[in-house]
Amino acid sequence: MEELKAIQTLIDCLSKLPSIGKKSAERLAYAMIDMDENELLDFSNAIKNLKSSIHRCSNCGMYCEGELCSICQDENRDKNTLMIVSYPKDVVAFEKSQSFNGLYHVLNGAISTSKGISFDDLNVTTLFKRLADENIKEVILATNPNVDGETTAIYLAKKLEKYNVKVTRLAYGLQMGGALDYTDALTLNKALQGRQKIGD
């Protein structure tokens, strides 16, 4: 049977998404063929507008559509507590759990020797500026409970020693080697409640 290039190109693109194998990508591609033309147009426009509409918050690094994200603009948040996470999806996980009402800072990665990511590659310049300018009293290190996350947390804890802040790490509870965005709300809540001080 002749291979249809348009379908194969779509399958190849879809299979680049996380958790989408070739079979799933093929099912999705054929489902799209059966979609109404207007639905398909809406779908393609949503993808096209994703990069042009969404960028990083200039303050915390979270995804947003304006200059600042809604969390940084929210006057009802606890401005004294800052949670440091690796990725925007970690913020989403904590927000869904409704267990934290402070501010966030997104590193946009983690230290990884295997991937060639160093501390300087992370979103830390604005972090140190915030610690100098804002009235932050506690920093919660909420990087993933895996080797890269632990390395990042330990390195950050050392860097934060010169600031007058209490530094804590999430309690685990959380599965070692796991990812925060796949963790259920109750476990996140318990880990947050059981956080422990790092350093002196």
C-alpha positions in Angstrom: 0.0 0.0 0.0 1.3 3.5 -0.9 2.4 5.6 2.1 0.5 8.9 2.3 3.2 11.5 3.0 0.9 14.0 4.7 -0.3 11.4 7.2 3.2 10.1 7.8 4.6 13.6 8.5 1.8 14.2 11.0 2.4 10.8 12.7 6.2 11.6 13.0 5.3 15.0 14.5 2.8 13.6 17.0 5.1 10.8 18.1 7.6 13.4 19.4 5.1 14.3 22.2 5.7 12.6 25.6 4.0 9.2 26.1 2.9 9.1 22.4 4.2 6.1 20.6 3.9 5.4 16.9 0.6 3.5 17.3 -1.0 6.3 19.4 0.3 8.9 16.9 -1.2 6.9 14.0 -4.6 6.7 15.8 -4.5 10.5 16.5 -3.5 11.3 12.9 -6.4 9.3 11.4 -8.8 10.8 14.0 -7.8 14.2 12.7 -8.6 13.3 9.2 -12.2 12.6 10.3 -12.5 15.9 12.1 -14.6 18.7 10.8 -12.5 21.2 8.8 -13.3 24.1 11.2 -12.3 21.9 14.2 -9.1 21.0 12.5 -8.5 24.7 11.8 -9.1 25.6 15.5 -6.7 22.8 16.4 -3.9 24.0 14.1 -4.4 27.7 15.2 -4.1 26.7 18.8 -0.7 25.0 18.1 0.4 27.9 15.9 -0.4 30.5 18.6 1.2 28.6 21.4 4.7 30.0 20.9 3.6 33.5 19.9 1.2 34.0 22.8 3.0 32.3 25.7 6.4 33.3 27.2 8.1 33.3 30.6 7.1 35.6 33.5 9.9 38.1 33.8 9.8 37.7 37.6 9.5 34.0 38.3 9.9 32.2 35.0 6.4 30.6 34.9 4.5 30.5 31.6 2.2 33.5 31.1 0.7 35.7 28.4 1.4 39.1 30.0 4.5 40.6 31.4 3.9 38.9 34.8 2.1 35.7 35.6 -1.2 35.7 37.6 0.6 34.3 40.7 3.2 37.1 40.8 0.4 39.6 40.4 -1.9 38.1 43.1 -1.9 40.3 46.2 -3.4 37.6 48.3 -0.3 35.3 48.0 2.1 34.9 50.9 5.0 37.1 49.8 7.3 35.8 52.5 7.5 32.2 51.2 9.2 31.3 47.9 9.1 27.8 46.4 11.8 26.9 43.9 10.8 24.3 41.3 12.5 23.0 38.2 9.7 23.3 35.6 6.4 25.2 35.1 4.5 22.0 35.2 5.6 21.6 38.8 3.9 24.9 39.6 0.7 23.6 38.0 0.9 20.4 40.1 1.1 22.4 43.4 -1.6 24.8 42.3 -3.9 21.9 41.6 -3.2 20.5 45.0 -4.2 23.8 46.6 -1.7 23.2 49.4 0.6 26.2 48.8 -0.2 29.9 48.8 3.2 31.5 48.5 5.2 32.5 45.5 7.2 30.4 43.0 10.5 30.6 41.2 11.0 28.3 38.1 14.6 27.2 37.4 13.7 25.9 33.9 15.7 22.8 34.4 18.1 21.1 36.9 21.8 20.6 37.1 22.7 17.6 35.0 26.2 16.4 34.1 24.9 13.9 31.6 23.0 16.6 29.7 25.7 19.3 30.1 23.4 21.6 32.2 25.3 23.6 34.8 24.0 25.9 37.6 24.6 28.9 35.4 22.3 27.5 32.7 19.4 27.8 35.2 17.1 30.8 35.9 19.0 31.9 38.9 20.0 35.6 38.1 16.4 36.7 38.8 16.2 34.4 41.8 19.1 36.2 43.6 17.7 39.6 42.6 14.3 38.6 44.2 16.0 37.4 47.4 17.8 40.8 47.6 14.8 42.9 46.8 11.8 41.1 48.2 10.9 40.3 51.8 11.3 36.6 51.5 11.8 34.7 54.8 11.6 31.1 53.7 12.8 29.3 50.5 11.4 25.9 49.9 13.5 23.7 47.6 11.0 21.6 45.6 13.2 20.1 42.9 12.4 16.6 41.8 13.4 13.7 44.1 16.0 12.3 41.7 19.7 12.6 41.2 19.6 15.9 39.2 16.9 17.4 41.5 18.9 16.5 44.6 22.2 17.9 43.1 20.4 21.1 42.3 18.8 21.4 45.8 22.2 20.8 47.5 24.0 23.4 45.3 21.2 25.9 45.7 21.2 25.5 49.5 24.9 26.4 49.6 24.3 29.4 47.4 21.5 30.6 49.6 23.6 30.5 52.8 24.6 34.2 52.3 20.9 35.3 52.3 18.9 35.8 55.5 16.3 33.2 54.7 15.3 29.9 56.1 15.9 27.1 53.5 13.8 24.0 53.6 13.5 20.9 51.4 10.2 19.0 50.7 9.8 15.9 52.8 9.6 12.5 51.0 6.7 11.1 51.0 7.6 11.7 47.4 9.0 8.8 45.4 12.7 8.9 44.7 13.3 9.1 41.0 9.8 10.4 40.5 8.5 13.7 39.0 6.3 16.3 40.9 3.9 16.8 38.1 2.8 13.1 38.2 2.4 13.1 42.0 -1.1 13.1 43.6 -2.3 16.1 45.5 -2.3 14.4 48.9 1.3 13.3 48.6 2.3 16.8 47.5 0.4 18.3 50.5 2.1 15.9 53.0 5.5 16.6 51.5 4.9 20.3 51.8 3.8 20.1 55.4 6.8 17.9 56.3 9.5 20.0 54.7 12.7 20.3 56.6 15.4 23.0 57.1 18.5 22.6 55.1 21.8 23.9 56.5 22.5 25.7 59.7 
